[in-house]
Amino acid sequence: MSNPTDELTREIVGLFAAVNRRYTQESEAAAAAHDLTPLHAKALLAAEEPVPMRRIADRLHAEPSNVTVIIDRLEARGLVERHPDLDDRRVKLVAATTAGRTVAADLRTRMPFAAEPLARLTTQQRESLHELLQLILDA
């Protein structure tokens, strides 16, 4: 006889996989419509307003040196531009161009779930989910 907790655990893990799959499929399809990878699309969305490259790296969970290659491609396509931060000239800011903002807007339209996967949850539900996920990771 199977343990109900084990079955529940399998169902929860399956739901994690389903959420991830839906997020990934939607992101890939939206990015592909603009001949981008999901990582390039995520970087473009992160740069809708001028932002340091370090912040884009944090958002992508990537090393800053890897983000440079991603930004290079977006810049070559005319979707972003780089310029020095006026407050700290050692910092490079990345900002979407007009064309980049147009693509970013279309990406958001094409990926409503990926853009806001927790939209149906209340603030309290989000906080509870956050606490539970953190508890799992801290184990």
PyMOL CGO cylinders between C-alpha atoms (Angstrom):
from pymol import cmd
from pymol.cgo import CYLINDER

trace = [
    CYLINDER, 0.00, 0.00, 0.00, 1.45, 3.39, -0.96, 0.3, 1, 1, 1, 1, 1, 1,
    CYLINDER, 1.45, 3.39, -0.96, 1.97, 6.16, 1.53, 0.3, 1, 1, 1, 1, 1, 1,
    CYLINDER, 1.97, 6.16, 1.53, -0.41, 9.11, 0.78, 0.3, 1, 1, 1, 1, 1, 1,
    CYLINDER, -0.41, 9.11, 0.78, 2.35, 11.59, 1.64, 0.3, 1, 1, 1, 1, 1, 1,
    CYLINDER, 2.35, 11.59, 1.64, 4.61, 10.02, -0.98, 0.3, 1, 1, 1, 1, 1, 1,
    CYLINDER, 4.61, 10.02, -0.98, 1.84, 10.33, -3.57, 0.3, 1, 1, 1, 1, 1, 1,
    CYLINDER, 1.84, 10.33, -3.57, 1.22, 13.95, -2.57, 0.3, 1, 1, 1, 1, 1, 1,
    CYLINDER, 1.22, 13.95, -2.57, 4.94, 14.68, -2.84, 0.3, 1, 1, 1, 1, 1, 1,
    CYLINDER, 4.94, 14.68, -2.84, 5.00, 13.18, -6.35, 0.3, 1, 1, 1, 1, 1, 1,
    CYLINDER, 5.00, 13.18, -6.35, 2.02, 15.31, -7.34, 0.3, 1, 1, 1, 1, 1, 1,
    CYLINDER, 2.02, 15.31, -7.34, 3.64, 18.49, -5.98, 0.3, 1, 1, 1, 1, 1, 1,
    CYLINDER, 3.64, 18.49, -5.98, 6.92, 17.74, -7.77, 0.3, 1, 1, 1, 1, 1, 1,
    CYLINDER, 6.92, 17.74, -7.77, 4.88, 17.09, -10.94, 0.3, 1, 1, 1, 1, 1, 1,
    CYLINDER, 4.88, 17.09, -10.94, 3.20, 20.48, -10.53, 0.3, 1, 1, 1, 1, 1, 1,
    CYLINDER, 3.20, 20.48, -10.53, 6.61, 22.17, -10.18, 0.3, 1, 1, 1, 1, 1, 1,
    CYLINDER, 6.61, 22.17, -10.18, 7.64, 20.48, -13.43, 0.3, 1, 1, 1, 1, 1, 1,
    CYLINDER, 7.64, 20.48, -13.43, 4.40, 21.52, -15.17, 0.3, 1, 1, 1, 1, 1, 1,
    CYLINDER, 4.40, 21.52, -15.17, 4.79, 25.16, -14.10, 0.3, 1, 1, 1, 1, 1, 1,
    CYLINDER, 4.79, 25.16, -14.10, 8.41, 25.14, -15.28, 0.3, 1, 1, 1, 1, 1, 1,
    CYLINDER, 8.41, 25.14, -15.28, 7.46, 23.51, -18.59, 0.3, 1, 1, 1, 1, 1, 1,
    CYLINDER, 7.46, 23.51, -18.59, 4.68, 26.06, -19.24, 0.3, 1, 1, 1, 1, 1, 1,
    CYLINDER, 4.68, 26.06, -19.24, 7.01, 28.96, -18.35, 0.3, 1, 1, 1, 1, 1, 1,
    CYLINDER, 7.01, 28.96, -18.35, 9.76, 27.57, -20.59, 0.3, 1, 1, 1, 1, 1, 1,
    CYLINDER, 9.76, 27.57, -20.59, 7.51, 26.83, -23.58, 0.3, 1, 1, 1, 1, 1, 1,
    CYLINDER, 7.51, 26.83, -23.58, 5.91, 30.25, -23.47, 0.3, 1, 1, 1, 1, 1, 1,
    CYLINDER, 5.91, 30.25, -23.47, 9.27, 32.01, -23.09, 0.3, 1, 1, 1, 1, 1, 1,
    CYLINDER, 9.27, 32.01, -23.09, 10.85, 30.02, -25.91, 0.3, 1, 1, 1, 1, 1, 1,
    CYLINDER, 10.85, 30.02, -25.91, 7.96, 30.68, -28.29, 0.3, 1, 1, 1, 1, 1, 1,
    CYLINDER, 7.96, 30.68, -28.29, 7.90, 34.42, -27.56, 0.3, 1, 1, 1, 1, 1, 1,
    CYLINDER, 7.90, 34.42, -27.56, 11.68, 34.72, -27.94, 0.3, 1, 1, 1, 1, 1, 1,
    CYLINDER, 11.68, 34.72, -27.94, 11.72, 32.64, -31.14, 0.3, 1, 1, 1, 1, 1, 1,
    CYLINDER, 11.72, 32.64, -31.14, 9.20, 35.01, -32.73, 0.3, 1, 1, 1, 1, 1, 1,
    CYLINDER, 9.20, 35.01, -32.73, 11.99, 37.62, -32.60, 0.3, 1, 1, 1, 1, 1, 1,
    CYLINDER, 11.99, 37.62, -32.60, 14.86, 35.24, -33.38, 0.3, 1, 1, 1, 1, 1, 1,
    CYLINDER, 14.86, 35.24, -33.38, 16.07, 35.46, -29.77, 0.3, 1, 1, 1, 1, 1, 1,
    CYLINDER, 16.07, 35.46, -29.77, 16.87, 32.86, -27.19, 0.3, 1, 1, 1, 1, 1, 1,
    CYLINDER, 16.87, 32.86, -27.19, 14.88, 32.98, -23.94, 0.3, 1, 1, 1, 1, 1, 1,
    CYLINDER, 14.88, 32.98, -23.94, 18.02, 34.29, -22.20, 0.3, 1, 1, 1, 1, 1, 1,
    CYLINDER, 18.02, 34.29, -22.20, 18.36, 37.13, -24.71, 0.3, 1, 1, 1, 1, 1, 1,
    CYLINDER, 18.36, 37.13, -24.71, 14.67, 37.96, -24.29, 0.3, 1, 1, 1, 1, 1, 1,
    CYLINDER, 14.67, 37.96, -24.29, 15.01, 38.00, -20.50, 0.3, 1, 1, 1, 1, 1, 1,
    CYLINDER, 15.01, 38.00, -20.50, 18.04, 40.31, -20.76, 0.3, 1, 1, 1, 1, 1, 1,
    CYLINDER, 18.04, 40.31, -20.76, 16.13, 42.65, -23.06, 0.3, 1, 1, 1, 1, 1, 1,
    CYLINDER, 16.13, 42.65, -23.06, 13.19, 42.75, -20.65, 0.3, 1, 1, 1, 1, 1, 1,
    CYLINDER, 13.19, 42.75, -20.65, 15.60, 43.53, -17.81, 0.3, 1, 1, 1, 1, 1, 1,
    CYLINDER, 15.60, 43.53, -17.81, 16.98, 46.49, -19.78, 0.3, 1, 1, 1, 1, 1, 1,
    CYLINDER, 16.98, 46.49, -19.78, 13.73, 48.27, -20.60, 0.3, 1, 1, 1, 1, 1, 1,
    CYLINDER, 13.73, 48.27, -20.60, 14.99, 51.06, -18.33, 0.3, 1, 1, 1, 1, 1, 1,
    CYLINDER, 14.99, 51.06, -18.33, 18.73, 51.87, -18.06, 0.3, 1, 1, 1, 1, 1, 1,
    CYLINDER, 18.73, 51.87, -18.06, 20.26, 49.32, -15.74, 0.3, 1, 1, 1, 1, 1, 1,
    CYLINDER, 20.26, 49.32, -15.74, 23.82, 48.29, -14.79, 0.3, 1, 1, 1, 1, 1, 1,
    CYLINDER, 23.82, 48.29, -14.79, 25.02, 45.13, -16.49, 0.3, 1, 1, 1, 1, 1, 1,
    CYLINDER, 25.02, 45.13, -16.49, 25.57, 43.62, -13.03, 0.3, 1, 1, 1, 1, 1, 1,
    CYLINDER, 25.57, 43.62, -13.03, 21.82, 43.84, -12.35, 0.3, 1, 1, 1, 1, 1, 1,
    CYLINDER, 21.82, 43.84, -12.35, 21.07, 42.03, -15.61, 0.3, 1, 1, 1, 1, 1, 1,
    CYLINDER, 21.07, 42.03, -15.61, 23.53, 39.32, -14.59, 0.3, 1, 1, 1, 1, 1, 1,
    CYLINDER, 23.53, 39.32, -14.59, 21.77, 38.98, -11.24, 0.3, 1, 1, 1, 1, 1, 1,
    CYLINDER, 21.77, 38.98, -11.24, 18.38, 38.73, -12.92, 0.3, 1, 1, 1, 1, 1, 1,
    CYLINDER, 18.38, 38.73, -12.92, 19.65, 36.07, -15.32, 0.3, 1, 1, 1, 1, 1, 1,
    CYLINDER, 19.65, 36.07, -15.32, 21.51, 34.22, -12.55, 0.3, 1, 1, 1, 1, 1, 1,
    CYLINDER, 21.51, 34.22, -12.55, 24.58, 34.44, -14.77, 0.3, 1, 1, 1, 1, 1, 1,
    CYLINDER, 24.58, 34.44, -14.77, 28.17, 35.60, -14.52, 0.3, 1, 1, 1, 1, 1, 1,
    CYLINDER, 28.17, 35.60, -14.52, 28.69, 39.19, -15.69, 0.3, 1, 1, 1, 1, 1, 1,
    CYLINDER, 28.69, 39.19, -15.69, 31.22, 38.01, -18.31, 0.3, 1, 1, 1, 1, 1, 1,
    CYLINDER, 31.22, 38.01, -18.31, 28.54, 35.78, -19.87, 0.3, 1, 1, 1, 1, 1, 1,
    CYLINDER, 28.54, 35.78, -19.87, 26.07, 38.66, -19.90, 0.3, 1, 1, 1, 1, 1, 1,
    CYLINDER, 26.07, 38.66, -19.90, 28.52, 40.70, -21.97, 0.3, 1, 1, 1, 1, 1, 1,
    CYLINDER, 28.52, 40.70, -21.97, 28.10, 38.24, -24.86, 0.3, 1, 1, 1, 1, 1, 1,
    CYLINDER, 28.10, 38.24, -24.86, 24.31, 38.39, -24.55, 0.3, 1, 1, 1, 1, 1, 1,
    CYLINDER, 24.31, 38.39, -24.55, 24.30, 42.19, -24.52, 0.3, 1, 1, 1, 1, 1, 1,
    CYLINDER, 24.30, 42.19, -24.52, 26.74, 42.21, -27.49, 0.3, 1, 1, 1, 1, 1, 1,
    CYLINDER, 26.74, 42.21, -27.49, 24.20, 40.28, -29.57, 0.3, 1, 1, 1, 1, 1, 1,
    CYLINDER, 24.20, 40.28, -29.57, 21.29, 42.48, -28.52, 0.3, 1, 1, 1, 1, 1, 1,
    CYLINDER, 21.29, 42.48, -28.52, 23.37, 45.58, -29.26, 0.3, 1, 1, 1, 1, 1, 1,
    CYLINDER, 23.37, 45.58, -29.26, 24.35, 44.25, -32.70, 0.3, 1, 1, 1, 1, 1, 1,
    CYLINDER, 24.35, 44.25, -32.70, 20.65, 43.84, -33.47, 0.3, 1, 1, 1, 1, 1, 1,
    CYLINDER, 20.65, 43.84, -33.47, 19.96, 47.42, -32.38, 0.3, 1, 1, 1, 1, 1, 1,
    CYLINDER, 19.96, 47.42, -32.38, 17.80, 46.36, -29.43, 0.3, 1, 1, 1, 1, 1, 1,
    CYLINDER, 17.80, 46.36, -29.43, 19.95, 47.81, -26.64, 0.3, 1, 1, 1, 1, 1, 1,
    CYLINDER, 19.95, 47.81, -26.64, 22.69, 50.36, -26.23, 0.3, 1, 1, 1, 1, 1, 1,
    CYLINDER, 22.69, 50.36, -26.23, 25.40, 50.79, -23.62, 0.3, 1, 1, 1, 1, 1, 1,
    CYLINDER, 25.40, 50.79, -23.62, 26.64, 53.97, -22.06, 0.3, 1, 1, 1, 1, 1, 1,
    CYLINDER, 26.64, 53.97, -22.06, 28.63, 54.89, -18.95, 0.3, 1, 1, 1, 1, 1, 1,
    CYLINDER, 28.63, 54.89, -18.95, 26.79, 55.65, -15.72, 0.3, 1, 1, 1, 1, 1, 1,
    CYLINDER, 26.79, 55.65, -15.72, 27.19, 59.38, -15.10, 0.3, 1, 1, 1, 1, 1, 1,
    CYLINDER, 27.19, 59.38, -15.10, 27.53, 58.75, -11.35, 0.3, 1, 1, 1, 1, 1, 1,
    CYLINDER, 27.53, 58.75, -11.35, 30.17, 56.01, -11.74, 0.3, 1, 1, 1, 1, 1, 1,
    CYLINDER, 30.17, 56.01, -11.74, 31.95, 55.87, -15.08, 0.3, 1, 1, 1, 1, 1, 1,
    CYLINDER, 31.95, 55.87, -15.08, 33.28, 52.39, -14.27, 0.3, 1, 1, 1, 1, 1, 1,
    CYLINDER, 33.28, 52.39, -14.27, 29.70, 51.09, -14.54, 0.3, 1, 1, 1, 1, 1, 1,
    CYLINDER, 29.70, 51.09, -14.54, 28.11, 50.44, -17.93, 0.3, 1, 1, 1, 1, 1, 1,
    CYLINDER, 28.11, 50.44, -17.93, 24.39, 50.98, -18.18, 0.3, 1, 1, 1, 1, 1, 1,
    CYLINDER, 24.39, 50.98, -18.18, 22.36, 49.01, -20.68, 0.3, 1, 1, 1, 1, 1, 1,
    CYLINDER, 22.36, 49.01, -20.68, 19.10, 50.40, -22.01, 0.3, 1, 1, 1, 1, 1, 1,
    CYLINDER, 19.10, 50.40, -22.01, 16.65, 49.17, -24.60, 0.3, 1, 1, 1, 1, 1, 1,
    CYLINDER, 16.65, 49.17, -24.60, 16.47, 51.26, -27.74, 0.3, 1, 1, 1, 1, 1, 1,
    CYLINDER, 16.47, 51.26, -27.74, 13.12, 52.25, -29.23, 0.3, 1, 1, 1, 1, 1, 1,
    CYLINDER, 13.12, 52.25, -29.23, 13.23, 49.05, -31.30, 0.3, 1, 1, 1, 1, 1, 1,
    CYLINDER, 13.23, 49.05, -31.30, 14.15, 47.09, -28.18, 0.3, 1, 1, 1, 1, 1, 1,
    CYLINDER, 14.15, 47.09, -28.18, 11.23, 48.51, -26.22, 0.3, 1, 1, 1, 1, 1, 1,
    CYLINDER, 11.23, 48.51, -26.22, 8.91, 47.55, -29.08, 0.3, 1, 1, 1, 1, 1, 1,
    CYLINDER, 8.91, 47.55, -29.08, 10.23, 43.97, -29.02, 0.3, 1, 1, 1, 1, 1, 1,
    CYLINDER, 10.23, 43.97, -29.02, 10.00, 43.89, -25.22, 0.3, 1, 1, 1, 1, 1, 1,
    CYLINDER, 10.00, 43.89, -25.22, 6.36, 44.99, -25.34, 0.3, 1, 1, 1, 1, 1, 1,
    CYLINDER, 6.36, 44.99, -25.34, 5.60, 42.23, -27.85, 0.3, 1, 1, 1, 1, 1, 1,
    CYLINDER, 5.60, 42.23, -27.85, 7.43, 39.68, -25.70, 0.3, 1, 1, 1, 1, 1, 1,
    CYLINDER, 7.43, 39.68, -25.70, 5.27, 40.63, -22.70, 0.3, 1, 1, 1, 1, 1, 1,
    CYLINDER, 5.27, 40.63, -22.70, 2.13, 40.26, -24.83, 0.3, 1, 1, 1, 1, 1, 1,
    CYLINDER, 2.13, 40.26, -24.83, 3.22, 36.82, -26.02, 0.3, 1, 1, 1, 1, 1, 1,
    CYLINDER, 3.22, 36.82, -26.02, 4.08, 35.49, -22.56, 0.3, 1, 1, 1, 1, 1, 1,
    CYLINDER, 4.08, 35.49, -22.56, 1.44, 36.45, -20.02, 0.3, 1, 1, 1, 1, 1, 1,
    CYLINDER, 1.44, 36.45, -20.02, 2.11, 33.39, -17.86, 0.3, 1, 1, 1, 1, 1, 1,
    CYLINDER, 2.11, 33.39, -17.86, 5.90, 33.67, -17.95, 0.3, 1, 1, 1, 1, 1, 1,
    CYLINDER, 5.90, 33.67, -17.95, 5.76, 37.41, -17.27, 0.3, 1, 1, 1, 1, 1, 1,
    CYLINDER, 5.76, 37.41, -17.27, 3.58, 36.95, -14.20, 0.3, 1, 1, 1, 1, 1, 1,
    CYLINDER, 3.58, 36.95, -14.20, 3.30, 33.26, -13.23, 0.3, 1, 1, 1, 1, 1, 1,
    CYLINDER, 3.30, 33.26, -13.23, 1.97, 34.08, -9.77, 0.3, 1, 1, 1, 1, 1, 1,
    CYLINDER, 1.97, 34.08, -9.77, -0.70, 36.53, -10.96, 0.3, 1, 1, 1, 1, 1, 1,
    CYLINDER, -0.70, 36.53, -10.96, -3.58, 34.46, -9.61, 0.3, 1, 1, 1, 1, 1, 1,
    CYLINDER, -3.58, 34.46, -9.61, -2.12, 34.33, -6.10, 0.3, 1, 1, 1, 1, 1, 1,
    CYLINDER, -2.12, 34.33, -6.10, -2.89, 36.86, -3.40, 0.3, 1, 1, 1, 1, 1, 1,
    CYLINDER, -2.89, 36.86, -3.40, -0.07, 38.62, -1.61, 0.3, 1, 1, 1, 1, 1, 1,
    CYLINDER, -0.07, 38.62, -1.61, -0.59, 36.32, 1.38, 0.3, 1, 1, 1, 1, 1, 1,
    CYLINDER, -0.59, 36.32, 1.38, -0.43, 33.24, -0.86, 0.3, 1, 1, 1, 1, 1, 1,
    CYLINDER, -0.43, 33.24, -0.86, 2.77, 34.51, -2.47, 0.3, 1, 1, 1, 1, 1, 1,
    CYLINDER, 2.77, 34.51, -2.47, 4.31, 35.10, 0.94, 0.3, 1, 1, 1, 1, 1, 1,
    CYLINDER, 4.31, 35.10, 0.94, 3.33, 31.60, 2.07, 0.3, 1, 1, 1, 1, 1, 1,
    CYLINDER, 3.33, 31.60, 2.07, 4.72, 30.07, -1.11, 0.3, 1, 1, 1, 1, 1, 1,
    CYLINDER, 4.72, 30.07, -1.11, 7.94, 32.03, -0.65, 0.3, 1, 1, 1, 1, 1, 1,
    CYLINDER, 7.94, 32.03, -0.65, 8.33, 30.79, 2.91, 0.3, 1, 1, 1, 1, 1, 1,
    CYLINDER, 8.33, 30.79, 2.91, 7.60, 27.19, 1.94, 0.3, 1, 1, 1, 1, 1, 1,
    CYLINDER, 7.60, 27.19, 1.94, 10.03, 27.22, -0.99, 0.3, 1, 1, 1, 1, 1, 1,
    CYLINDER, 10.03, 27.22, -0.99, 12.72, 28.80, 1.16, 0.3, 1, 1, 1, 1, 1, 1,
    CYLINDER, 12.72, 28.80, 1.16, 12.12, 26.11, 3.79, 0.3, 1, 1, 1, 1, 1, 1,
    CYLINDER, 12.12, 26.11, 3.79, 12.59, 23.42, 1.14, 0.3, 1, 1, 1, 1, 1, 1,
    CYLINDER, 12.59, 23.42, 1.14, 15.81, 25.03, -0.11, 0.3, 1, 1, 1, 1, 1, 1,
    CYLINDER, 15.81, 25.03, -0.11, 17.19, 25.48, 3.40, 0.3, 1, 1, 1, 1, 1, 1,
    CYLINDER, 17.19, 25.48, 3.40, 16.81, 21.76, 4.18, 0.3, 1, 1, 1, 1, 1, 1,
]
cmd.load_cgo(trace, "trace")
